[in-house]
Amino acid sequence: MPVRLRGVLRSPRATFEALAAAPRWADVLVVTSLAAASTTALVLETDIGRLALVDHLDRTATALGRPLDNGQYAALQETGALGTAYAVVTALINGPVLAAALSALLVGVLRPGAGSSVTYRQVLAVVSHAGVILALRQLMAAPLTYARETLASPLTFATVFTLLDETSPLSRFAGMVDVFVVWWIVVLATGVSVLYRRPAARVAVTFTGVYIVLAALAALAVAITGGSA
């Protein structure tokens, strides 16, 4: 497995070609999910991490039109192991749940080329290994979360456009586009191109286009609700 983990970072095409012939996914999903959950929990169980998490939950509730009252806010602050629970849930969603759902979507939407067949197991292997990038994102974001005292992603393009008004449409949009998610999309597109025998560049452009549209819609929703990216 260590060879496959390194391969995703250094030679994704060769790694995915090997996985297409002998698909494996369970071990890498377990390792990446545990790594992401444990790293995030370590930060969120600190005083700074707990405060950042409660503030994040408060802003999320407000954006959904259900702001927390003083009693609810205080109850969240006093809840034990809140950070660990949040870390585990987000790791499961970003790991096994995302991998299973996205694999099913890709199998349902894409069609293999003539003379070839693609199984759900092969797609799941590719998606699970591409998730190494998302796990790496969590490992890098955790210490930055502690240093910045906020759960707002420190790895978005908003860090490049620091001179923009943070309430401007461009700044909100940049805050929705994550550098590591773009990297993950490119790696995932490479794996999909191997399985479905399609040009990697075309698949990457298509996937990135979908992500950009979703990011723009999310930025619009934030602007309408008056929240922040």
N, C-alpha and C positions, 0 to 999 in steps of 0.2 A: 504493500500500500504506500509506503513512503515514496517509492519510485513514481507511482501514479500521481501523488500529490505534487511532487516536484515537476512532473511532466505537464500538468495543467498550467503551471506558471512559465515553464521554459520551452516546451515543445507540445502545445495543445493538439495540433493535428495528428502527430504520431501517436499521442496518448489516446485520442479518440478512435483512431483506426484500430488500435489494439483492443479497446473496449467494445468496438462494434463486433469484433470476432469472438470475444469472450467477455460479455457484459457482467460487471459487478458494480454494486451500488451501496449495499447495506453498511459495510465497514466505513466507507468514507462519510456517509451521512451521520453515523454515530460519532465519529471523531470530530467532524466540523461542528456539529450541533453542541457537543460537550464543550469544545473549545470556546465557542461563541457565548454559551450560557455562563460558563464559569468566569470568563474574563469580564463580562458585563456585570455579573452579580458581585464580583469583588469591588467594583467601583460603586455600584448602587447601594451597597450596604455600608458605605462610609457616610458620615454626616453630610458632606457636600453632595454625594450621589443621591441620598434620600431626598434632600431639599430640591435638587434638580428634577428628580422624578415626580415629586408631588406637584411642582410648578408645571411640569409638562402635562400631567394628567388634568390639572386645573385648566390650562389653556385649551387642551383638547375638548374638555367638556363644554367650555365656553363657546368654542367654534361650532360645536354641535347644537348650540342653543340651550344647553342645560348647565349653566354655571353652578359651581359648588358654593354652598353657603358656608359660613364660618365654621359651623359644627362639622360639616363633612370634610372641610379642609383640615381641621384639627385632627379628625379621626384618621385621615390618611397619614398624617405626620406621625401618629402614635402607633400605626399598624406595624407589627414586627414582621421581619422577613419580606417586606413588600418588594424590595429590590430583587431578591432572589426569585420570587414568584414571577415578577415582570420579565426578568432575564430568561427564565425557563420557557415561559409562554412565547416570547418573541423568537427565541432560538428554535422552538418547534415550528412556529409559523414560517420562519424564513428558511428552515431546513426541510424536514420531511413533508410538511403540508404543502409548501411551495413546490417541492420537487414532484410530488405525486400529482398535484393539480396541473402544473405546467406540462408535465409529460403527457397526461391525458389530453390536454388541449392540443398539443403539437401532433399527437397521433391522430386526433380527430380532424385537424385542419389540413395537415400536410399529406401529400401523396407521394409514395416512392417512385423513382424513375422506372422506366420499362425494364423488365427482366430482373427486378430486385424487390425485396420485401423488407420492411422495417417492423420490428416488434416493440411492444410497450417496454419490455425489459431493456432493450438497447437504448431507447430514448431516455428511460429513467436513469440508466448508467451515465449517459452524457450530461443530463441535467444535474444529477447529484455531484458529479465531479466538477462541473462548472461552478457549483456552489462553493467550491474552495475559495473563490474570489470574494464572495459575500462574507464568508467566515473570516477571511483576512481583513476585510473592511471592519468587522466588529473588533478584531484584535487591535487595529490601529486607532479606531475611534474611541475605545474605552479610556485610555489615558488622556486623550484630548477632551473628552467629556468632563473628566475630573478637573483638568486645568482651566477649562472655560466655564465650569459650573452650570452647564446646560446640556440637555439632551438633543438640542438642535444639531443636525449633522454638521460636523466640521469639515466634511469632505466634498462639499458641493462647489459648483462654479461660482457661488456667491463670494467665496474667498478671493476670487480673481477680480471681481468687480466691487472692490471695497469702497471706491469713491462714489458709487451710486447711492442715491437715497434708498434706504431699505424698504420704503413703501412704494417705490416705483414698480411698474409692471415688469421691467427687465430684471430688476433685482429679485423680485419675487420668483420669477421664472428661473433665474440662475440658482436660486436657493432650492429649487426642486430637482435640479439635474445633478446627480451624484457622480463623481468621477469614477468610483469603483463600480457603480451599476453599469456605466457605459463600458467599462472594461469587461465586466461579467457578460454583457450582451455580445461583445465581440467574440469572447471565448465560447459562449453558447452557440453563436452563429457558426463558428468553426466546426463544432461537433455536429450540429444539424446538417451542415453542408457535407460532412463525411458520410452520414447515414443516408441522406436523401440525394446524394450525388448532384448537388447544385453548387454554383459558384459562391464561395464564402463571402465575397464582397457584396453580392446582391442580397444574400440572407442578412448580413450585418446591417446594411442600409435599411432594409425593411423593418427589422426588429428595432433599430434605433429610431426610425421614424415613428413607430408605434409608441415608444417610450417618450419621445419628445411631445407627441400629441397629449399623452396622459399627463405629462409634467405641466403642459400649458393649461390643461383643464383643472389640474390641482391648484395651480397658481391663481387661476380665475376664481375658483371656489374660495380660496383664502382671502382674496381681495373682496369678494362679496360679503363674506362673514366678518371681515375686519380683523382676521387673525394674522399671524406672522408665519413665514416659512421656517 
